[in-house]
Amino acid sequence: MSSPVTERERAIVRALQNDLPLVPEPYAALAEEMQISEEELMAGIQSLMDKGCLKRISIALRHKNVGFTINVMVVWDVPDDQVDAIGKKVAAHPAVTHCYRRNRDPRFPYNLYTMVHARTDEEYDQIIQELLAIIGQDTPHDVSFDALRSMRELKKIGMKYFIEDPEDVIEDEG
């Protein structure tokens, strides 16, 4: 079992949840803001990664602003004993950004949930055909799925962890 997250690591997580400064050495600037050395910051980030708490540091792209206007949650009915294996194959497709195994519900019998992004309806149709081929390799029956297309984004923010002041998570809608 990994060791608990230290208070310094919590502070690093809080700092990394904000935008990195757009300067030549963003980690040095962030460390200065936190009143620690850049080496201490990098050691804390490495510790969080070693503990399995931090997977990666990446950008948040507004997909619609770069042309990905087709955004669909596609839900699949796959055999329960194969959902993990099929899910790994589906998750490897470049158009799939999220892939989850979920419990079935009698009113909604799907157990594999994916988020798919495309620029055009034609590209989306091609992606669905590719995913059907992937899933169909391992499924003894016709693949049942449903597509829940995004109509409008009402909210999209990243989760904020270890917040000290709830006001810190309220974003200006300006």
Disulfide bonds with the S-S distance in Angstrom:
none
